[in-house]
Amino acid sequence: MTKAAKTSISREQLCGYLDDSLCDTETARVEDALRHSESLRKDLRSLMQERDRGEHSVGAIWRRSRLTCPNREQLGSFLLGVLDAGFHGYVEFHLKTVGCAFCLANLADLEEQRREAAPHTHQRRKRYFESSAGLLRGKR
């Protein structure tokens, strides 16, 4: 790999690679660059050592704490379509444009739980209706 190819991988991309927050194409590009560049692997090791020592910049704390990520409850509300328009737009941007791997994984998990629960939810609602229909009839 040429020096120009090595410099095309930024420190932020290496951070994203470590955080597993890059898209698949970008991850593959970084991994290919790492295979062919000893100096890039050295940069990655240095970055890992910095993290192990506990980088305490505002940006590092912000990224580690995922302060821009919606919580799981908010992702569930997004999935159900019950967020207010402004926050819905933010979550959609965070998922589709930023492509946050952490939040996409959470959303996929919530979608799977929803699919698995769907038949049980229908049965439970039917039982509630059947049990309350008799009570309502008796009160007339």
N, C-alpha and C positions, 0 to 999 in steps of 0.2 A: 504494500500500500504506500502510496506517495505521501509526502509531508502535507500536501494540499488536502488529501483525503482525510488525514488525521485531524487537521484543523477544521474540517467541516463538521466535526462532532464537538459541540460546545460542552462546557461544564454543566450547563442546565440540562442538556440532553443526557449526560451521564447521571445526573441527579434523578431525572425522570426514569432512567433505566433502572437505577437502584430502587426507586419507589414503585416500580412496575406500573408507571402511569403513562407510558408511551403507547401509541397504537401499534398494532402488530407489524406494520410495514416499517415504522421507525425503529422498533425494537430489533427487527431483523437487520436493519442498516447499521445500528450501533454494534450488534453482535459481530457482524461481518468485519466492521472496522476494528473491533477488539481482537479478532483472530489474526489480523494482518499487521497490527501495529503494537510493538513493544512499548513505545512511549505512551500510547493511549492506555494500555493496560497499567502502566506505571501511574498515570493520572487517575485512573479508576481506583487503584489501591490507595493512593494518597487521599482521595475523597472518602473512601471507606474508613480510613484511619481517622480523618477529621470527624466523621460521624461518630465513631467509637469513642472519641475523646469528648464528645458532647458539644457540638457547635451550638452556640446560644444566640445567634443573630435573630432579629425579629422575623426575617424571612424563613429561616430554618424552623423556628418554633411554629410559625404559621402553617408551613407545609406538614410538619410532623403531626400537629394537632388537627389537621384537616379543617381549619376554621371556615373555609369557604364551602365545605360539603354540607348538604342538607342531612339531617339525621334520618334514621330509619323510619320514624313515624311520618316525617314529611315526605319521604320517598313513597311510602304507602298511600298517603293522601294524593300524591301526584298520580300514582297508578290508578286510583279510583276517580281521578278528575275532579277533586273537591277543593283544590287550592285556589286562592284568589288569583286573578289573572296576572298580576305583577309577579307574584312569587312563582306561579306556574311557569312564566316566561324565564325566570332565573334558573329554575331547576332544569327546564328543557335545554337552555343554553349550556348549563353545567354538564349535562349528560351528552348532548349531541355535538356541541361545538368544542368544549374543552375535552370531552371524552374521558372523564375521570374513571379510571379502571375500578377504583374502590366502590364508587357509587353505582356504576354499571353492574358490578357483581352483586351488590345489595339489591338492586332493582330486579335483577334476574332471579335472585333467591325469593324475593317477595312474589314475583309473577308465578314461580313454580309452586309456592305455598298456596297461592290463590287457585291455581289449576287443580291442585290435589284436594283442596277443601271444597271446591264447587259442588260435587255430588252430595257431600255431607251437609253443606249449607242448605241446599234445596230440600233435603229430607227434614232437616231441623225446622225450617220455616213451615213446611207442610204440617209437621206435628204441632207446632205452635198454633197455627191457624185452626187445625182440627180441634185442639183442646180448648181454645178460646171461643170457637164458634158456638159450642154447646152452652158456655157460660153466658154469652151475649144473647142467645135465644131465650134463655131462662129469665132474663131481666126485662123482657118486653112485656 
